[in-house]
Amino acid sequence: MPLLLGVAATVVIATTVATQDHRQSAADAARIPAPTVDQKLDDPALKGAVDMHVHSDPDSYRRSVDAFEAATIAKSRGMRGIVLKNHFSQTAGLAYLVRKQIPGIDVFGGIALNTPVGGINPEAVRHMTEIRGGYGKVVWMPTHDSEQEVVTLKEARPFVPVSSNGKLLPPVLEVLDMIAEHDLVLATGHVTADELFLLLKAARERNVKRIIVTHPRLGKEYTYLDVKQMQQAAMYGAYLEFVSTFATRNNAALIKETAGSIRDVGTASVIISSDTGLAGTPLHPDALAMAARALRAQGFTEPELNRMFKENPAKLLGLP
């Protein structure tokens, strides 16, 4: 199956690879970040929580902890489970290994359909489903290599399109069929708002039952939705993912805005994930604890927090 890349890939891939690895800029490689400090934050929302968005080593970005450490720390805070995410390789095999070494916490993996796995590559998804253990649960549409991110940031590097002329590409539909067949979670990645609704419509038609709208308020280079669009996405049965950066950036206005967005969508259709893991940023449980405290201060009740941190993520993963 040919690599499904944007047309710009054929003209920029040679110079991109020759000058630097776009997965870690020269500036990032030269910068030595401050070490991540374990703040050992605790919160009732952590007890039984499931983090659907955990970045860890091994990776080509500088990460704060490896997958074994991430699971160990999450378990020590009473969390129920984590989903390991890597932009460039599947993590189902890593989840299998972590579970063998660290029993007592549910660890899952997935695959992000970026350039290193062949873009929109049904065979890569099929391979993930066949990895021993069956812990590959999430399929992200293109994230770091999405056309939306590359074009918005005006970067000259390969990208992975999901649509053309207002229609999803055939391999995308094949992947959706595979997600439905194996009862996996579709995470929408960094697509445009229009592409998001193409995906949601096609997913419903193909009986995909578990859907995450990936951090729809994180930034304009990602999927960026207004309140009405988020509400429309929830009507498709999708869960809107809000990630911990709203609470870790020490920005009161951002916290208030996020709380308002969650209220507008409704906690029944929201999950809270950490999406942390870069070196120098808070550890995953610390970031979740910050998010819980920030939302509690905005008036969210314990049952509402439990729904977003524990119950909804568990439903997505099919946990009892």
Sine and cosine of phi, psi and omega as CSV:
sin_phi,cos_phi,sin_psi,cos_psi,sin_omega,cos_omega
0.00,0.00,0.76,-0.64,-0.04,-1.00
-0.93,0.35,0.45,-0.89,0.06,-1.00
-0.94,0.35,0.85,-0.53,-0.06,-1.00
-1.00,-0.02,1.00,-0.09,-0.04,-1.00
-0.84,-0.53,0.32,-0.95,0.07,-1.00
-0.91,0.41,0.36,-0.93,-0.08,-1.00
-0.88,0.48,-0.45,0.89,-0.01,-1.00
-0.92,0.39,-0.34,0.94,-0.09,-1.00
-0.86,0.51,-0.63,0.78,-0.09,-1.00
-0.92,0.39,-0.38,0.93,-0.04,-1.00
-0.98,-0.19,-0.30,0.95,-0.06,-1.00
-0.92,-0.38,-0.24,0.97,-0.15,-0.99
-0.90,0.43,-0.60,0.80,-0.03,-1.00
-0.91,0.42,-0.75,0.66,-0.02,-1.00
-0.94,0.33,-0.55,0.84,0.03,-1.00
-0.89,0.46,-0.74,0.67,-0.03,-1.00
-0.92,0.39,-0.58,0.81,-0.06,-1.00
-0.94,0.33,-0.54,0.84,-0.09,-1.00
-1.00,0.00,-0.68,0.73,0.01,-1.00
-0.22,-0.97,0.36,-0.93,0.11,-0.99
-0.99,0.15,0.89,-0.45,-0.07,-1.00
-0.92,0.40,-0.19,0.98,0.02,-1.00
-0.99,0.17,-0.19,0.98,0.13,-0.99
-0.45,-0.89,0.94,-0.33,-0.08,-1.00
-0.92,0.40,0.33,-0.95,0.03,-1.00
-0.86,0.51,-0.61,0.79,0.02,-1.00
-0.91,0.42,-0.66,0.75,0.03,-1.00
-0.90,0.43,-0.65,0.76,-0.03,-1.00
-0.91,0.42,-0.56,0.83,-0.03,-1.00
-0.99,0.16,-0.44,0.90,-0.06,-1.00
-0.99,0.15,0.73,-0.68,0.09,-1.00
-0.97,-0.23,0.96,-0.26,-0.07,-1.00
-0.94,0.34,0.38,-0.92,0.12,-0.99
-0.89,0.46,0.61,-0.80,-0.02,-1.00
-0.91,0.42,0.55,-0.83,0.09,-1.00
-0.94,0.34,0.74,-0.68,0.00,-1.00
-0.97,-0.26,0.80,-0.60,0.08,-1.00
-0.96,0.28,0.95,-0.31,-0.03,-1.00
-0.99,0.15,-0.18,0.98,0.04,-1.00
0.82,0.57,0.61,0.79,0.01,-1.00
-0.95,0.31,0.61,-0.79,0.04,-1.00
-0.83,-0.56,0.41,-0.91,0.01,-1.00
-0.25,-0.97,0.57,-0.82,0.04,-1.00
-0.84,0.55,-0.49,0.87,-0.01,-1.00
-0.92,0.38,-0.31,0.95,0.01,-1.00
-0.98,0.21,-0.42,0.91,-0.08,-1.00
-0.95,0.31,0.97,-0.26,-0.05,-1.00
1.00,-0.01,0.13,0.99,-0.02,-1.00
-0.95,0.31,0.45,-0.89,0.09,-1.00
-0.81,-0.58,0.88,-0.47,0.00,-1.00
-1.00,-0.09,0.91,-0.42,-0.09,-1.00
-1.00,0.05,0.12,0.99,-0.18,-0.98
-0.47,-0.88,0.97,0.26,-0.09,-1.00
-0.92,-0.39,0.92,-0.40,0.10,-0.99
-1.00,-0.06,0.68,-0.74,-0.04,-1.00
-0.40,-0.92,0.17,-0.98,0.16,-0.99
-0.97,0.24,0.40,-0.92,0.01,1.00
-0.97,0.24,0.66,-0.75,-0.02,-1.00
-0.40,-0.92,0.16,-0.99,0.07,-1.00
-1.00,-0.05,-0.20,0.98,0.21,-0.98
-1.00,0.05,0.38,-0.93,0.12,-0.99
-0.96,0.29,0.88,-0.48,-0.03,-1.00
-0.93,-0.37,0.40,-0.92,-0.07,-1.00
-0.98,0.21,-0.59,0.81,-0.04,-1.00
-0.57,-0.82,0.31,-0.95,0.12,-0.99
-1.00,0.01,0.07,-1.00,-0.10,-0.99
-0.90,0.44,-0.59,0.81,0.00,-1.00
-0.92,0.39,-0.66,0.75,0.04,-1.00
-0.92,0.38,-0.64,0.77,0.01,-1.00
-0.87,0.49,-0.69,0.72,0.01,-1.00
-0.92,0.39,-0.66,0.75,0.00,-1.00
-0.87,0.49,-0.71,0.70,-0.02,-1.00
-0.92,0.38,-0.69,0.73,0.02,-1.00
-0.87,0.49,-0.69,0.72,0.03,-1.00
-0.87,0.48,-0.66,0.75,-0.04,-1.00
-0.91,0.42,-0.39,0.92,0.03,-1.00
-1.00,-0.06,0.09,1.00,0.05,-1.00
1.00,0.05,0.22,0.97,-0.01,-1.00
-0.95,0.30,0.47,-0.88,-0.04,-1.00
-1.00,0.08,-0.60,0.80,-0.07,-1.00
-0.23,-0.97,0.23,-0.97,0.07,-1.00
-0.62,-0.78,0.44,-0.90,0.13,-0.99
-0.90,-0.43,0.87,-0.49,-0.01,-1.00
-0.99,0.17,0.76,-0.65,0.00,-1.00
-0.83,-0.56,0.69,-0.72,0.13,-0.99
-0.71,-0.71,0.73,-0.69,-0.02,-1.00
-0.91,0.41,-0.35,0.94,-0.26,-0.97
-0.82,-0.57,-0.08,1.00,0.04,-1.00
-0.46,-0.89,0.42,-0.91,0.03,-1.00
-0.94,0.35,0.48,-0.88,-0.06,-1.00
-0.86,-0.50,0.20,0.98,0.03,-1.00
-0.90,0.44,-0.67,0.74,0.02,-1.00
-0.91,0.41,-0.63,0.78,0.03,-1.00
-0.90,0.43,-0.65,0.76,0.04,-1.00
-0.87,0.50,-0.65,0.76,0.03,-1.00
-0.86,0.51,-0.72,0.69,-0.02,-1.00
-0.92,0.39,-0.67,0.75,0.00,-1.00
-0.89,0.45,-0.66,0.75,0.02,-1.00
-0.88,0.48,-0.60,0.80,0.00,-1.00
-0.91,0.41,-0.59,0.81,-0.07,-1.00
-1.00,0.03,-0.45,0.89,-0.10,-1.00
-0.76,-0.64,0.98,0.19,0.03,-1.00
-0.94,0.34,0.34,-0.94,0.07,-1.00
0.99,-0.12,0.07,1.00,0.10,-1.00
-0.59,-0.81,0.68,-0.74,0.01,-1.00
-0.99,0.17,0.87,-0.50,-0.01,-1.00
-0.87,-0.49,0.80,-0.60,0.00,-1.00
-0.82,-0.57,0.24,-0.97,0.05,-1.00
-0.74,-0.68,-0.20,-0.98,0.00,-1.00
-0.14,-0.99,-0.28,-0.96,0.01,-1.00
-0.55,-0.83,0.71,-0.70,0.09,-1.00
-0.97,-0.25,0.78,-0.63,-0.16,-0.99
-1.00,0.07,0.92,0.40,0.03,-1.00
-0.98,-0.19,-0.07,-1.00,-0.15,-0.99
-0.87,0.50,-0.64,0.77,-0.08,-1.00
-0.90,0.44,-0.38,0.92,0.04,-1.00
-0.99,-0.16,0.19,0.98,0.02,-1.00
1.00,-0.06,0.30,0.96,0.00,-1.00
0.93,0.36,-0.68,-0.73,0.03,-1.00
-0.97,0.25,1.00,0.00,-0.19,-0.98
-0.83,-0.55,0.99,-0.10,0.00,-1.00
-0.83,0.56,-0.53,0.85,-0.01,-1.00
-0.93,0.37,-0.54,0.84,0.07,-1.00
-0.91,0.40,-0.63,0.77,0.05,-1.00
-0.91,0.41,-0.69,0.73,0.02,-1.00
-0.85,0.52,-0.70,0.71,0.02,-1.00
-0.86,0.52,-0.69,0.73,0.00,-1.00
-0.85,0.52,-0.65,0.76,-0.03,-1.00
-0.93,0.37,-0.35,0.94,-0.06,-1.00
-1.00,-0.09,-0.08,1.00,-0.02,-1.00
-0.93,0.37,0.68,-0.74,-0.09,-1.00
-0.78,0.62,0.68,-0.73,0.01,-1.00
0.97,-0.24,-0.55,0.84,-0.03,-1.00
0.94,0.34,0.51,0.86,-0.08,-1.00
-1.00,-0.08,0.02,1.00,0.10,-0.99
-0.98,0.18,0.94,-0.33,-0.16,-0.99
-0.88,-0.47,-0.37,0.93,-0.15,-0.99
-0.87,-0.49,0.71,-0.70,0.12,-0.99
-0.89,-0.45,0.92,-0.40,0.07,-1.00
-1.00,-0.02,0.78,-0.63,0.25,-0.97
-0.88,0.47,0.21,-0.98,-0.14,-0.99
-0.75,0.66,0.70,-0.72,0.00,-1.00
-0.93,-0.37,-1.00,-0.08,-0.05,-1.00
-0.85,0.53,-0.51,0.86,-0.03,-1.00
-0.98,-0.21,0.32,0.95,0.03,-1.00
-0.93,0.38,0.49,-0.87,0.07,-1.00
-0.86,0.51,-0.64,0.77,0.01,-1.00
-0.85,0.53,-0.74,0.68,-0.04,-1.00
-0.93,0.36,-0.72,0.70,-0.06,-1.00
-0.90,0.43,-0.70,0.71,-0.03,-1.00
-0.94,0.34,-0.68,0.73,-0.01,-1.00
-0.88,0.47,-0.63,0.77,-0.01,-1.00
-1.00,0.08,-0.01,1.00,0.02,-1.00
0.82,0.57,0.70,0.71,-0.01,-1.00
-0.99,-0.12,0.56,-0.83,0.01,-1.00
-0.98,-0.20,0.99,0.12,0.00,-1.00
-0.40,-0.92,0.25,-0.97,-0.01,-1.00
-0.87,0.50,0.54,-0.84,0.11,-0.99
-0.68,-0.73,0.24,-0.97,-0.05,-1.00
-0.89,-0.45,0.95,-0.31,0.04,-1.00
-0.98,0.19,0.44,-0.90,0.11,-0.99
-0.89,-0.45,-0.21,0.98,-0.05,-1.00
-0.58,-0.82,0.27,-0.96,0.09,-1.00
-0.49,-0.87,0.78,-0.63,0.02,-1.00
0.80,0.59,0.66,0.76,0.09,-1.00
0.98,0.20,0.21,0.98,0.01,-1.00
-0.77,-0.64,0.61,-0.79,0.07,-1.00
-0.92,0.39,0.59,-0.81,0.01,-1.00
-0.95,0.30,0.51,-0.86,-0.05,-1.00
-0.79,0.61,-0.67,0.74,0.02,-1.00
-0.89,0.45,-0.47,0.88,0.07,-1.00
-0.90,0.45,-0.69,0.72,0.02,-1.00
-0.90,0.43,-0.60,0.80,0.05,-1.00
-0.90,0.44,-0.65,0.76,0.04,-1.00
-0.90,0.43,-0.66,0.75,0.03,-1.00
-0.87,0.49,-0.65,0.76,0.05,-1.00
-0.88,0.48,-0.62,0.78,-0.01,-1.00
-0.93,0.35,-0.63,0.78,0.06,-1.00
-0.86,0.51,-0.70,0.71,0.02,-1.00
-0.91,0.42,-0.69,0.73,-0.03,-1.00
-0.86,0.51,-0.65,0.76,-0.07,-1.00
-0.99,-0.16,0.10,1.00,0.02,-1.00
0.82,0.58,0.74,0.68,0.03,-1.00
-1.00,0.02,0.09,-1.00,0.07,-1.00
-0.99,-0.13,0.81,-0.59,0.16,-0.99
-1.00,0.01,0.87,-0.50,0.17,-0.99
-0.95,-0.32,0.76,-0.66,-0.25,-0.97
-0.98,0.19,-0.18,0.98,0.09,-1.00
0.94,0.34,-0.45,-0.89,-0.11,-0.99
-0.96,-0.27,0.81,0.58,-0.03,-1.00
-1.00,-0.03,0.16,-0.99,0.07,-1.00
-0.95,0.31,0.24,-0.97,0.04,-1.00
-0.88,0.47,-0.66,0.75,0.02,-1.00
-0.89,0.46,-0.68,0.73,0.01,-1.00
-0.91,0.41,-0.56,0.83,0.04,-1.00
-0.83,0.55,-0.74,0.68,-0.06,-1.00
-0.96,0.29,-0.46,0.89,0.17,-0.99
-0.89,0.46,-0.68,0.74,0.01,-1.00
-0.91,0.42,-0.71,0.71,-0.03,-1.00
-0.89,0.45,-0.67,0.74,0.01,-1.00
-0.90,0.44,-0.73,0.68,-0.01,-1.00
-0.92,0.39,-0.60,0.80,0.02,-1.00
-0.89,0.46,-0.67,0.74,0.03,-1.00
-0.90,0.44,-0.66,0.75,0.01,-1.00
-0.90,0.44,-0.48,0.88,-0.05,-1.00
-0.98,-0.17,0.18,0.98,0.11,-0.99
0.92,0.38,0.55,0.84,0.18,-0.98
-0.97,0.24,0.83,-0.55,-0.16,-0.99
-0.98,-0.21,-0.26,0.97,-0.10,-0.99
-0.81,-0.59,0.91,-0.42,-0.13,-0.99
-0.68,-0.74,0.71,-0.70,0.13,-0.99
-0.89,-0.46,0.77,-0.63,0.21,-0.98
-1.00,0.04,0.93,-0.37,-0.16,-0.99
-0.93,0.36,0.85,-0.52,0.01,-1.00
0.30,0.95,0.97,0.23,-0.12,-0.99
-0.97,0.26,0.03,1.00,0.03,-1.00
-0.78,-0.62,0.31,0.95,-0.10,-1.00
-0.98,0.19,-0.59,0.81,-0.03,-1.00
0.02,-1.00,0.34,-0.94,-0.09,-1.00
-0.94,0.35,-0.36,0.93,0.02,-1.00
-0.98,0.19,-0.15,0.99,0.06,-1.00
-0.97,-0.26,-0.17,-0.99,0.19,-0.98
-0.91,0.42,0.82,-0.57,-0.05,-1.00
-0.78,-0.63,0.90,-0.43,-0.12,-0.99
-0.89,-0.46,0.54,-0.84,0.17,-0.99
-1.00,0.05,0.04,-1.00,-0.10,-1.00
-0.87,0.49,-0.71,0.70,-0.02,-1.00
-0.87,0.50,-0.66,0.75,0.02,-1.00
-0.91,0.40,-0.64,0.77,0.04,-1.00
-0.89,0.45,-0.65,0.76,0.04,-1.00
-0.90,0.43,-0.62,0.78,0.04,-1.00
-0.90,0.43,-0.65,0.76,0.03,-1.00
-0.89,0.46,-0.65,0.76,0.02,-1.00
-0.89,0.46,-0.51,0.86,0.01,-1.00
-0.92,0.39,-0.35,0.94,0.09,-1.00
-0.99,0.14,-0.02,1.00,-0.02,-1.00
1.00,0.00,0.15,0.99,-0.01,-1.00
-0.99,0.13,0.46,-0.89,0.14,-0.99
-0.99,-0.14,0.76,-0.65,0.05,-1.00
-1.00,0.06,0.81,-0.59,-0.05,-1.00
-0.99,-0.10,0.85,-0.52,0.14,-0.99
-0.94,-0.34,0.77,-0.64,-0.11,-0.99
-0.96,-0.28,0.33,-0.95,-0.27,-0.96
-0.92,0.39,-0.21,0.98,-0.04,-1.00
-0.86,0.51,-0.40,0.91,0.04,-1.00
-0.88,0.47,-0.43,0.90,-0.05,-1.00
-0.97,-0.23,-0.34,0.94,-0.09,-1.00
-1.00,-0.05,-0.11,0.99,-0.05,-1.00
-1.00,-0.08,0.07,1.00,0.05,-1.00
0.82,0.57,0.75,0.67,-0.06,-1.00
-0.81,-0.59,0.98,-0.21,-0.07,-1.00
-0.88,0.47,-0.62,0.79,-0.01,-1.00
-0.90,0.43,-0.64,0.77,0.00,-1.00
-0.92,0.40,-0.64,0.77,0.04,-1.00
-0.88,0.48,-0.72,0.70,0.00,-1.00
-0.90,0.44,-0.66,0.75,0.02,-1.00
-0.89,0.45,-0.69,0.72,0.00,-1.00
-0.90,0.44,-0.69,0.73,0.03,-1.00
-0.86,0.50,-0.65,0.76,0.03,-1.00
-0.90,0.43,-0.66,0.75,0.03,-1.00
-0.89,0.45,-0.67,0.74,0.01,-1.00
-0.90,0.44,-0.67,0.74,0.04,-1.00
-0.87,0.49,-0.66,0.75,-0.03,-1.00
-0.91,0.42,-0.59,0.80,0.00,-1.00
-0.98,0.18,-0.65,0.76,-0.06,-1.00
0.98,-0.19,0.74,-0.67,-0.09,-1.00
-0.90,0.44,-0.35,0.94,0.03,-1.00
-0.91,0.42,-0.31,0.95,-0.04,-1.00
-0.88,-0.48,0.42,0.91,-0.09,-1.00
-0.78,-0.62,0.63,-0.78,0.25,-0.97
-0.83,-0.55,0.50,-0.86,0.08,-1.00
-0.93,-0.36,0.84,-0.54,0.03,-1.00
-0.86,-0.51,0.29,-0.96,0.02,-1.00
-0.99,0.15,-0.76,0.65,-0.11,-0.99
0.75,0.66,0.66,0.75,0.08,-1.00
-0.90,-0.43,-0.09,-1.00,0.00,-1.00
0.72,-0.70,-0.22,0.98,0.10,-0.99
-0.92,0.40,0.57,-0.82,0.03,-1.00
-0.84,0.55,0.71,-0.70,0.00,-1.00
1.00,-0.05,-0.18,0.98,0.03,-1.00
-0.99,-0.13,0.28,-0.96,-0.04,-1.00
-0.86,0.52,0.54,-0.84,0.12,-0.99
-0.89,0.46,0.38,-0.92,-0.12,-0.99
-0.83,0.56,-0.77,0.64,0.02,-1.00
-0.91,0.42,-0.58,0.81,0.05,-1.00
-0.88,0.47,-0.68,0.73,0.00,-1.00
-0.90,0.44,-0.66,0.75,0.03,-1.00
-0.91,0.42,-0.64,0.77,0.03,-1.00
-0.89,0.45,-0.65,0.76,0.06,-1.00
-0.87,0.49,-0.67,0.74,0.00,-1.00
-0.90,0.44,-0.68,0.73,0.00,-1.00
-0.89,0.45,-0.68,0.73,-0.01,-1.00
-0.91,0.42,-0.65,0.76,0.00,-1.00
-0.90,0.43,-0.68,0.73,-0.01,-1.00
-0.94,0.33,-0.60,0.80,0.05,-1.00
-0.89,0.47,-0.65,0.76,0.02,-1.00
-0.91,0.41,-0.37,0.93,0.05,-1.00
-1.00,0.01,0.09,1.00,0.12,-0.99
0.98,-0.22,0.09,1.00,0.03,-1.00
-0.96,0.26,0.67,-0.74,-0.06,-1.00
-1.00,0.09,0.22,-0.98,0.03,-1.00
-0.88,0.47,-0.68,0.74,0.07,-1.00
-0.87,0.50,-0.60,0.80,0.03,-1.00
-0.92,0.38,-0.67,0.74,0.04,-1.00
-0.90,0.43,-0.68,0.73,0.04,-1.00
-0.85,0.52,-0.64,0.77,-0.01,-1.00
-0.88,0.48,-0.70,0.72,-0.10,-0.99
-0.99,0.16,-0.56,0.83,-0.07,-1.00
-1.00,-0.03,-0.41,0.91,-0.16,-0.99
-0.83,-0.56,-0.86,0.51,-0.19,-0.98
-0.94,0.34,-0.75,0.66,-0.04,-1.00
-0.91,0.42,-0.71,0.71,0.07,-1.00
-0.88,0.48,-0.62,0.79,0.02,-1.00
-0.90,0.44,-0.63,0.78,0.06,-1.00
-0.88,0.47,-0.67,0.74,0.00,-1.00
-0.86,0.52,-0.62,0.79,-0.05,-1.00
-1.00,0.02,-0.03,1.00,0.00,-1.00
0.96,0.27,0.39,0.92,0.01,-1.00
-0.99,0.15,0.61,-0.79,0.00,-1.00
-0.94,0.34,0.00,0.00,0.00,0.00
